[in-house]
Amino acid sequence: MSPFHGYRGDGAIGSALFGAGGVRTRKRVFAVADDEVVTAKRQKQRDEPSLDALPDACLFEVLRRVQGARARCASACVSRRWLALLAGIRASEAVLAAAPAVPDLNQEYLADDDEDELMCDDGDSERTFEGKAATDARLTAAAVGDALRGRLVSVSLRGSHPTRGVTDAGLSALARGCPALTSLALWDVPQVTDAGLVEIAAECRSLERLDITGCPLITDKGLVAVAQGCPELKSLTIEGCSGVANEGLKAIGRCCAKLQAVNIKNCAHVDDQGVSGLICSATASLAKVRLQGLSITDASLAVIGYYGKAITDLTLARLPIVGERGFWVMANALGLQKLRCTTVVSCPGLTDLGLASVAKFCPSLKLLHLKKCSKVSDGCLKEVAESAKVLENLQIEECNKVTLMGILGFLLNCSPKFKALSLVKCIGIKDICSAPAQLPVCKSLRSLTIKDCPGFTDASLAMVGMICPQLENVNLSGLGAVTDNGFLPLIKSSESGLVKVDLNGCENLTDAAVSALVKAHGSSLAHLSLEGCSKITDASLFAISESCSQLAELDLSNCMVSDYGVAVLSSAKQLKLRVLSLSGCMMVTQKSVPFLGSMSSSLEGLNLQFNFIGNRNIASLEKQLWRCDILA
């Protein structure tokens, strides 16, 4: 029993130590005392002289004399007021003193804090602000930190913070702090207006690349300012900007004599006037043009054909108003003599006549890419082959009037320089009832892609092998109807060693096909993809381990390989795999971990998603293969 049991006293001690009801209040007393101390300290700080008492003009003069990037960053961390004032100091307004007689203590002893953007001194010449990280404060901090270093030349803003996103204030700070900026990308930054772009144009006169995407408040006024203030501009991209119309593009064409590339996409108010004005004025330097989703007519294509004397790369996509006449006039104007690459996507006006004209009157054409051109058929392919004397690459995608007979006619007449053919999602590419009397032999063809053409089966594939004996790269992705009977003749007829083979989704191929492939071409095969080939087992891995000496990339995703196959691969000392994918291989378990861990140090990428290895074993692998990126 306590010696004080029953003691009541006069309550003096109890009152001092306990409150009413016997509750202890010592912490409360101390808390009150602490609050009084803090209040006293704050009052003392307010009474002491402070730079914050100075008006903005005086503090501006003080801050512009701060020497060294680290010191400026530390000053910017003091308050938002100081940050804003520092952001308003142009690089030309900063007072640069002679070399200090004493060491810069801030440079040597100032510790890093949580203000990453302000205190960052990594010397990066490129910065990207994405999503929630894209705010005025971060952009201003980067500009302040670089104001004296002058190393930041490329800035990308991708998205914006939902409530504190980048505005004209941040862009103005960037312009003043980074006058040496050469590249600026504004992607989905809805609060930036012409005012911000005007500041960039006024300060960053060395700007060479400007990308404006999804900025609805930017109009012709901002583009005119850029045209007048940035004579070094070489590349311009404008996409999804509803405020941009014709006058801005005209100004760019008039003032930017070094413009080399322009990409105008999905701008509802851009029409023939803007495109024609730009092309006409920039005729001497403009080499790359991409026009997509615009309300232009045949007139714009006629201007391109006449004034595009320097154009080497032309992309025309989703131009519903352009007709057959536009393509015909563009080609017959004889201005596209330097055109090397052209892509036409979803243009219903492109017909056999227009395509044949392009091939005939563009003598430098090396790459032709057609996608969703519903009126292009077999009728022009022979003429294209005969006219395009230097054509090297033909890509046809979702052009359903093109058939295998048309392709055979093209290969029969193509030039000796033709190297690559790609047929993707073409319903017309299917087996033919009877082969033509004369089968072409295209010994120049090195790369063949026949992808997602459901009518293409064994009979056609065997014929391809006879036609193209020098293939090095073969992509047969999505040809679910192809079996060993079609693939084996292709392997046997290939006189040159296959280097890259992609068989994704060829679910009817078996181990016999893979074994024949690696035995015939194992000394040259560098890339093999068997993703989704559900009949491939450990037998294929055994053949690969025995025959392949140059294999660098192997994709076995969703195959029926097991731990035994992984063990066989790891024991092949001549294999120097850089990338291995075992994603979705449900028979690969934790038993494979020791074998994967013993693989060559050349392994750079390992995909172990969707199997039964387990997170703990993955962590163990990461320690063993510390140089390798593991996706799990």
Number of C-alpha atoms within 10 A of each C-alpha: 4 5 6 7 7 7 7 10 8 8 10 10 10 15 13 11 13 15 12 9 6 10 10 14 15 12 9 10 9 11 12 10 12 12 11 12 12 11 12 12 12 12 11 11 11 11 9 8 10 9 9 11 10 12 9 13 9 11 17 17 15 13 20 19 14 18 18 17 22 23 19 26 26 19 17 25 19 10 10 11 14 19 23 19 19 29 28 22 19 21 24 12 12 17 14 14 10 7 8 8 6 6 9 14 9 14 12 9 8 13 9 11 11 8 14 12 18 28 23 18 15 6 12 12 13 14 15 13 18 15 15 15 19 24 23 22 22 19 28 29 30 26 31 32 31 28 30 20 16 18 16 24 20 19 21 18 23 19 22 24 17 11 8 14 21 28 20 19 20 23 23 25 30 31 29 26 31 29 25 20 25 21 20 20 19 22 20 20 24 19 16 21 19 20 19 21 22 23 22 28 24 17 22 24 20 18 25 21 20 20 18 21 23 19 23 19 17 23 20 18 20 21 24 22 21 28 23 17 22 24 19 18 25 20 20 20 17 23 22 19 24 18 16 25 21 19 19 22 26 24 22 26 24 16 20 24 19 17 25 21 19 22 16 22 20 19 21 16 14 24 16 18 16 22 24 22 21 24 27 18 19 24 20 17 19 27 20 21 21 17 19 21 19 23 17 21 17 21 18 20 26 22 21 25 24 19 23 30 21 19 26 19 20 19 16 19 18 19 21 15 14 22 18 17 19 22 23 23 21 26 26 19 18 17 21 27 19 17 24 19 19 20 16 21 20 20 23 19 21 23 22 18 16 23 22 23 21 25 24 20 21 21 19 19 26 20 20 20 16 22 21 20 21 19 15 24 17 18 16 21 24 19 21 21 24 17 22 24 20 18 26 20 19 17 16 21 19 21 23 19 17 24 18 19 17 19 17 23 21 20 23 18 18 26 19 14 15 24 20 19 18 17 25 20 19 25 19 20 26 17 18 14 7 6 13 11 6 9 15 18 18 23 17 18 23 19 21 20 18 22 22 20 22 19 18 24 20 21 17 18 22 19 16 21 22 18 22 23 21 22 27 21 19 20 19 24 22 21 23 21 17 23 18 17 15 21 22 19 18 24 21 16 18 19 17 13 17 25 20 19 21 21 22 22 23 22 21 16 23 18 19 14 18 22 19 18 22 24 14 19 22 23 16 18 24 19 19 21 21 25 24 23 23 20 17 24 17 20 17 21 23 19 21 23 21 19 22 22 21 17 25 18 19 20 22 25 25 23 23 19 23 19 19 18 20 22 21 18 22 22 14 18 12 15 21 19 24 17 19 20 22 24 21 20 23 18 19 23 15 17 16 20 19 16 17 19 17 14 21 18 15 15 20 16 18 21 18 21 18 16 17 17 19 15 11 9 16 17 12 14 18 14 11 16 22 14 13 18 14 19 12 14
